[in-house]
Structures are given as C-alpha cells and as structure tokens.
Amino acid sequence: MKKLLLMAAVALFTVGANAQNTNREPGAFTIQPKVGIGIGSFTGEYTSAKGVDTKVRVGLAAGAEGEYYINNWFSASLGAMYAMQGWKLDIAGETYTYKLDYVNIPLLANFYVAKGLALKAGVQLGILASAKREDVKVKDNFKSTAFSIPVGISYEYADFVLDARYNIPVSKISDGAHVIGTLVEIDNKIKNDYFLFTIGYKIQL
C-alpha cells in the first residue's frame, strides 16, 4: 500500500510539474464565496438501535475559501463553511431529526491534474454551532469539535467552480447516552458522515 501511494504521488508530481493546469499564475491569491448542499449521516452504531431506521439529513452550506497558488499545478486553500449536518431516526413510526450545525474550517492541498480540474485532500476542524433534536437543544450531548479528512474534486470554468467532497470522519462526536421516549441509545462510537456539493466563484485579489 505504501509503495502504491508513493508511486501515485510521484506520478502526480511528474504530470503536474510539466503542465500549466491552473488558471492562475504562481503567487496569485483568490477568494471564493460558495454555497451548496450537504448530505449528513453518521458512522458507527447505536447500541440499542435494532429496528431503528436511519436516514440522511440534507441541509444548506455556505461560506468562502481563500486559495494561494504555489506553482502551475499546486495550491493551498483555507476556508470557513457553515454547514447544516446531522441525521434522522425513525423509531416506532416517529421521526426524530438531529440538527447538528457546524462551522467547518478546511485546510486543503489542491493538485491540478488537468486544465481547471483539481484533486484535493486535507484536514478539517468542525466547531459545533448548535445541536437540536427537533426543537429540543441537545448541544451538551455532543463534543464541541469534530475532526475529519476532506477529499474531493473540483472543476473551474470561467471563474465558476463546481466542488464535490467527502469528509472522512476521524473523531467521535459524542460519548454520552441519549434518551428518546422509551428508547435509550448509547452513541459513544458515532462519527459524522458528510458529503458536500458546492458552486463558487473565484475572485482574484
């Protein structure tokens, strides 16, 4: 596996080093306001969740990213996105929606493998802004931060950018017990699961 990753990195470097794949000159800096849709769920299991149907929560996401172009095929970006995450649980015919809203701060390396086409990966800190189950505040049941590894792909045309990412969950988001009706769910192993699709517009400064 290590050899495969090393070979992929060398191939990516060789292709990129001989191509003009960005629409910017080295040293350029852009700001990209962006908006999109996120699909949230969780990984792991509720220990007493037999017979419980889990569904995704679809929510809005909005924010901005700054991007610095190091050379003709590589850049680094830092952003801040407000994201409506969470999930839904169907229990005995009743639906309970967990509304976990985060301010996500992704730091990404962007590899431009073709004109306007970038592969990206990095690290992300999520700061919990609010947490509700329906209209009941449950923020105290969840950790204040969540860490993930965002990976994705983007395509830029005429300064517009389409971006698709998956945040690989790293940290647990809760280590307590929640009670819903007569059901006690011990969720000390769950992590956020999140896909993000955005459209943005780059403004060069």
N, C-alpha and C positions, 0 to 999 in steps of 0.2 A: 504494500500500500504506500509506504514512504517513497519507494522508487517511482511508483506511478505518479504521485503528487509532484515529485521533483522533476520528472520528465515533462509533465504538463506545465509546470512553472517555466522551465527552460524554453519550451515550445512557444508559450505565450510571450515571453520576453523577446525571443527571436523574431516572431511575427510583428510584434509591436514596435520594436526598435527600428524596423525598416519601413515603417508606414506612417503616413500623415492621416491619422484616423479621427482626430478631433476637429471640431470646427473653430477652435481657438488656438492662439499662439501660446508657446510656453511662457509662464508668468502671468497669464490672464486670470482674472477672477470674476465669477458670475454669482448673482443672486437669483434663486429660482423659487418664486411663490408657487405653491402646488396645492391641489385639492383632489380628493378621491374617495374610494370606498374600501373599507376593511371588512374582512370576514374573520370573526373571532370564535374560538372554542377553547378547549383545554386538553392537555395530555395527562395521562395517569387515570386512576380510577377512584371513584367514591367507594369506600369500603362497604357501605350498605346500600349501594345503588342498583341492586338487582331489580329488574323491572322498570327502571327509570330510563326514559328516552332522552338522549342528549341532542340538542340542535344548536346550530351556529347562531350567532348574533351578527347582523350586518349593520354597520354604522359608518358615519362620515369620518373623514380625516382631513386635516388642513394644517398647513404650516409653510416653512421655507427652508431651503438649503443653500449654503454658500459653497462654492466649488473653486479650488485652486488648481490650475493646470501646470504640472511639473515639467512635462515634455509633450511630444506629439501624440502620445498614446496612453498616458497615465495621469490621473488626477486624484486629489483627495477632497472629500467633502464632509461638512459638518452641518447638521440640521436640527430643527426642532419641529415636532409634529404633535398636534392634539389629536388623539385617536380614541374613538368610541369602541372599546373592546368588550369582551365578556362572552356569555353563552346563555342558552335556555335549557331548562329541565322540565320535562313532562312527567308528573308524578300523579298517578291515580286520576288522570283526566284533568289535572290542574297544571297550568304552565307558569313557571317561575323564571323570570328573566334576571340574570345577573348583569348589571350595567357597570362595568369597570372602565373608567375613562383615565387615560394616561397622557402625560406629556413625554413623548419619546424623543431621545436625543441620539441619533445615529451618527457614528463616525465611520466613513466608508473609504475604501480604496476602489477606484474605478479604472478598469482596464478596457481601453477602446480597441476592440479586435477587428472592427471594420468601420467604415465611414459612418459616424454618428451612433454606432452600436457599441454599448458598453456592458461588460460583465462586472458585477460589484459584490463586495463582501466586506464585513467589518464587525464592529461591536456596537451595542446599543444599550443605553440606560433608559429604563422606563420609570417615571415618577408618578405614583398613583395620585390622581387629582380628586377623584370621587369614586365611591363604590356603593351601589344600591341593589337590593333585591326587590324588584318592583319599586315601590316608593319608600321602602324601609332602608335607612342608612346602615351599611354593614362595613364601613371602611375599617373599623377596628379589627375585623376578622381577617384582614389581608395585610401583607407586608407593604411597606411604603415604597419599595423599589423592586424592579424586576429587570433581570439582565437577559439579553438574547444576542444571537448572532444573525444579523440580516444578510441574506444572499439574494441576488436578483439580477435583472437585466433591464436595460433601458434603451430607447431609441429616440434620437433627436433629429427633427427636421424643421427647418425654418424657425429655429429657436424654441419650438414646442417640443416637449419631452413626454413620452409615454414610459411609465416605470411600473414594473411588477416585482414584488419582493415577498419572500417568506422569512419570517423571523423564527429561527431555530431557538426554542426555549432552553435556557440554561439554569435559571434559579427557580426554586419553589416560590409560589406567590402566597401560600397560606400554610400555617402549621397548627390550626385550631380546629374545633368542632363546631359545626353549624346545625341549627335545628330548623326544620321546615315542617310545620304541622306535627305529625306523629313520627316523622322520619328524622333520624339523626344521621348526618353524613359527616364522616371523618375524612377530611380532604387534605391531609398533611403531605400528600405526594403530588398534588396537581401543579401544572405549569401552564402558562399562557400558550396558546396556539393561534397564530395570526398570519393571514395573508393580506397584502396591501397592494392596491392598484391606484395609480395617480396619474394626473396630467398636470404638467407645469410649463412655465415659460421662463426662459433664461434671459436675464438682463445683465449685460457685461458692464462692469464698472471701470 
